């Protein structure tokens, strides 16, 4: 029989911090659920609960609309080993 892989159980970071409402102005809180390119990370990768994921999506979209968070990240200006060719 094949051996099962053991992964660490994913948990909701927002529930563990006891956060009821996610505000679009709190950028440090929103960066937990965003990738380095500015995309919204899915629930299956972050482990966020459904209720908090919906709040995160609305908050990030509002922050983008208010120009607090960029829609896209220009990788041409980023200098680093990951982007050099």
C-alpha positions as CSV (number, residue, x, y, z in Angstrom):
1,X,0.0,0.0,0.0
2,X,1.2,3.5,-0.9
3,X,2.4,5.6,2.0
4,X,0.4,8.7,2.6
5,X,2.0,12.1,2.7
6,X,1.7,14.0,5.9
7,X,1.2,17.8,5.4
8,X,0.8,20.4,8.1
9,X,-2.9,21.1,8.7
10,X,-3.8,24.5,7.2
11,X,-5.6,26.9,9.4
12,X,-7.2,30.3,9.0
13,X,-4.8,33.0,10.2
14,X,-7.6,35.5,10.5
15,X,-9.5,33.2,12.9
16,X,-6.5,32.6,15.0
17,X,-5.9,36.4,15.3
18,X,-9.6,36.7,16.3
19,X,-10.4,39.2,13.5
20,X,-14.1,39.8,12.9
21,X,-14.0,42.3,10.0
22,X,-11.2,42.7,7.4
23,X,-10.8,46.4,6.5
24,X,-9.5,47.5,3.1
25,X,-7.3,50.2,4.7
26,X,-5.3,47.6,6.8
27,X,-2.7,46.7,4.1
28,X,-0.5,44.6,6.4
29,X,-3.5,42.3,7.0
30,X,-4.3,42.1,3.3
31,X,-0.7,41.1,2.4
32,X,-1.2,37.8,4.1
33,X,-3.5,36.7,1.3
34,X,-1.7,38.3,-1.6
35,X,1.1,36.9,-3.7
36,X,4.3,38.9,-4.5
37,X,2.7,39.8,-7.8
38,X,-0.4,41.3,-6.2
39,X,-2.8,38.4,-6.9
40,X,-5.3,37.1,-4.4
41,X,-4.2,33.7,-3.1
42,X,-6.8,31.0,-3.2
43,X,-8.2,29.3,-0.1
44,X,-6.6,25.9,-0.9
45,X,-3.2,27.5,-0.6
46,X,-3.6,29.8,2.4
47,X,-6.1,27.7,4.5
48,X,-8.3,30.7,5.0
49,X,-11.9,30.0,6.0
50,X,-14.7,30.7,3.6
51,X,-16.1,33.7,5.5
52,X,-12.7,35.4,5.8
53,X,-11.7,34.6,2.2
54,X,-14.9,36.4,1.0
55,X,-14.0,39.4,3.2
56,X,-10.4,39.4,1.9
57,X,-11.5,39.4,-1.7
58,X,-13.9,42.4,-1.2
59,X,-11.2,44.3,0.8
60,X,-8.5,43.7,-1.7
61,X,-10.7,44.8,-4.6
62,X,-11.7,47.9,-2.7
63,X,-8.1,48.7,-1.9
64,X,-7.2,48.3,-5.6
65,X,-10.0,50.6,-6.5
66,X,-8.8,53.2,-4.0
67,X,-5.2,52.8,-5.4
68,X,-3.9,51.5,-2.1
69,X,-2.8,48.2,-3.7
70,X,-1.7,48.0,-7.4
71,X,-3.7,45.9,-9.9
72,X,-0.5,44.5,-11.4
73,X,3.2,44.7,-10.4
74,X,5.7,45.8,-13.0
75,X,8.5,43.1,-12.8
76,X,10.8,45.1,-15.1
77,X,11.7,47.5,-12.3
78,X,12.4,44.6,-9.8
79,X,16.0,43.7,-9.5
80,X,16.7,40.3,-8.1
81,X,17.9,36.8,-8.9
82,X,14.4,35.5,-9.6
83,X,13.8,38.0,-12.3
84,X,17.2,38.3,-13.9
85,X,18.0,36.4,-17.2
